[in-house]
Amino acid sequence: MNLDKVNKLQHMGLGPVWVRRHVVAAGIAASTGSGAASDQALDTGSAIGADAVAARASNDQQDTALAAMDWDVLEASIRECTRCGLCEGRKHSVPGVGDRAARWLFVGEGPGRNEDLQGEPFVGPAGKLLDNMLRALDLARGKDTYIANIVKCRPVGTDGRDRPPTPDEVDACMPYLRRQIALIQPQVIIALGKTAAVSLLGLPADTALAGLRGEPRDFNGIPLVITYHPAYLLRQPTDKAKTWRDLCLAKHIIDGA
């Protein structure tokens, strides 16, 4: 292995030896002993259902408008978005960052605490590892790369920690990512982690990531390469070697384009 390749792999911490929709008014009792109570429950369910239908109709109208948005209007729309409940707790929405004509598009799960505070994707330890991954490919932020997420606002659990987005949150936010992809027209998309992979492929959330790796997939005619999320690699550094192989697969696609 030559010295140049060793240096690239060391950027990733590797040595030269490689080893859906809401359910409305669920749980209403079948027998309450009060017809008035049952009627009230049904009226409440109807009201919730009407609100859900109205919200879906509003989002559908926004989706139609998205198809005509340029970059500046799109990013402004993302920053002001109220399509799902994630907007209620955010400090900043995180549209993405990088070269708007990039050949490489990296897609993660969603903003975490640091990203929410700074309004930029992949900052903190996971972001530093992603930067090292880019450097190993002779890339950098803003250099032929764009970095985005499936959802643009931070999903927070009841314990105050980061959590994966729900299917409804993904559904609400995916039109933004689709428009970004249409504007960028990348030559390859790198899905970083399971949430990004199953969301782009439209697969069930419990799909195993291991079975999706190893060969290019397809997203609307664009090669899609699936690998591990940098945050996962910080916990499981032995899988960095697998990630490097995935990145080499993506580079082979770029070089052959």
N, C-alpha and C positions, 0 to 999 in steps of 0.2 A: 504494500500500500504506500503510495507516494506521500511526501510531506504535506503537499497542498490538501489532499483528501483527508489526512489525519487532522489538520487544522480545522477544516470544515466540520468534521464530525465532533471535534472537541467543543465547538460552539454549542452543540446540543447536549453536552455532558457525556459524550460517548468516547470511549477509548478506542485504540486501533484494533482491538479484538472484539468481534461482535457475537457475540453469543446470540263529547262533541256538543254536543249541544246540551243546554240546561234542561233538567227534568222538572216540570212545573207541578206544584201542588201534590208532590209525592207523599205517601204515608197518611192520607186522610182516612180516618176510621170509617169502616163500612157501616157501623151501627153506633150512633151517638145518643139515641133516645130523644133527639131534638131535630126536627126538620128545619127549623130556623138556623141552627148551627151549621147544618150541612149546606144549606143555601148560601150562608155567609162564606163558608170555605170554598165553595164552587165559584162564588163571585170573586173572591180573592185570587183564586187560581186563574180565572179568566182575565183579571186585570194584569197579573204577572205575565201571562201569555201574550196579551196585547202589547205590553211594554217590550217583550223580547222580539216580537214581530216587527215593531216599529224600529227598534235598534238595528235589526238585521236589514231592514229596508234602507235605513240611513247609511249603513256601511256599504250596501250594494251601490247606492248612488255615489258614495265616495270612491268606490273601486272603479266605477266608470270614469270619474274625473281623474283618477290617478294615471290612467293610460295616456293622458295628454300632458302630464306634468314634466317640466324640465327639472334639472338638478336643484336649482335654488328653491323653486316652489315645492318640490318634493321634500327637501330637508326642512323647510319651514312647516310643512304639514306634519311631519314626524314630530317636530319639537312641540307642536300644539295639540297633538293627538289625544283624543278622549274615547277611542273606539272600545276600550276595555278598562277594567278596574285598576290595571297597573298604573295608570296615570295618577291615581289618587295619592300614591305614596312616593312618587319619584321626586328627586331634586333636579335631575336633568334626563331628558331622553337622549338616546345615543344613536344617531343615524348611521354613523360609520366614518371611516377615515381612509384617505389614500388617493391613488391615481384614478380619476374617473374614466380613463381609457385603458385600464390595466388588463393584462392578459391573465393574471392570477387573481382569483377572488377567494378569500378565506372567510368562512362563515362559522361562527360559534353559536352558543346557546342563547345567551342574553347577558345584559350588563350585570355585574356584581356590585358590591358596595363601593369599591374604588372607582369603577366606571360610572356609577350613578353620581358620585361626587364630582368627577372631572368632566363628564360628558364625552368621553372617548373610550372606544372598545379596547379590551385587553391591556390594562395597565396593572401595575403590581407584579408580583412574582410570576403569575401565568403569562402576563404580557412580556416580561423579560425573556422567558423561555421561548415564546413565539418569535420575538425579535432574533433570538439566536438561531431558531429554525430557519428564518428568512435569510440570515447571514450565511448559513451553511449552503443556501441555494444561490448565493451571490445576489440576494434581494435585500430590500429594506422597506420600511414603511414609506409609502409615497413613491417608491421606485418600482413601477410596473406591478404594483399590488394594491388591492382594496380590501379592507377588513370590515366586516359587518356581523350582525347577529340575526338570529331568527326573530326574536322580539327586541324591541327598541327601548323598553323600560325594564327596570330591575324587578324581577319576581321575588317577593319576600315572604317567608313562611311565618306562621304564628309565633315562632320562637325568635323572630328577628333575623334569621339567617337566610342566605340565598337558597332558592329552590328552583327546580325545573319549571318552566311555564306549563300551564294546563293546555289541553287541546283547544279550548275556546280562545285562550290568549294567543296561541299560535295562529289559529284561523283569522283572528282580528288583525294580526300584524303581518302575515305573510304577503298580502298585496304590496306592501312597501318594499319588501325584499325582491319580489318579482319585478317591480318597476326598476329597482336599482340594477338588477341583472340585465333587463332589457336595455337600459341606458349604457351600461358598461360593455356588454357583449364580450365577456371574458372567454379565453380559450380553454380554461379549466377552472372548475370550482373545487375547493378543498373543504369538505365538511369536517369540522373539528368537534368530534364527540357524537354520542348517540342521538341527542335531541336534534342537532342539526341534520344528521343523516336521515332519520325517520321522517322529519318534517319535510325535507326536500323531496324525499321519495314517496311520501304519502303512506307510510307504513305504520302499523300499530306501535304504540309507545314502548311495549315490552319486547320489541324485536332486538335480538342480540347483536351488538356491534361487530363481534368477531366474524359473524357470517356475512357481513356486508363489505368487509375489507378484502384487499387482494387483487381486485380487478376493477376497471372503470365502470361506473354506472352512467346513467343518462338523466339529465335534467333539461327538458325542452331542447334536445339536440346538442347540449353542451356536456362534454365529459365531466363526470362527477367522481372525485376520488375521496374515499372516506378513511379517516384516521382518528387517532385519539386526541382528546382535548388536552391542551397544555396543563390545565389544573390537575387532570388525572395523571399525567406523566410526572408531575411533582410528587405525587403519592406513590406511583409505581414506575420508578425510573428505569426498571429493566425493560419496559416496553418502548423505550426510546428507539431501540434498534428496529422494531416493527414500524414505527412512525417514519424513520428514515427511509425504509424501503417504500412506504407509501408515497413519500415526497419524491423519491426517485422515479416512481411510476408517473407522477404528475409532470415531472420535468421531461420525461420521455415523450409525453403527449405534447408538451409545449415545443420541444425541439423538432418534433415531427410535423408540426402544424404548418 
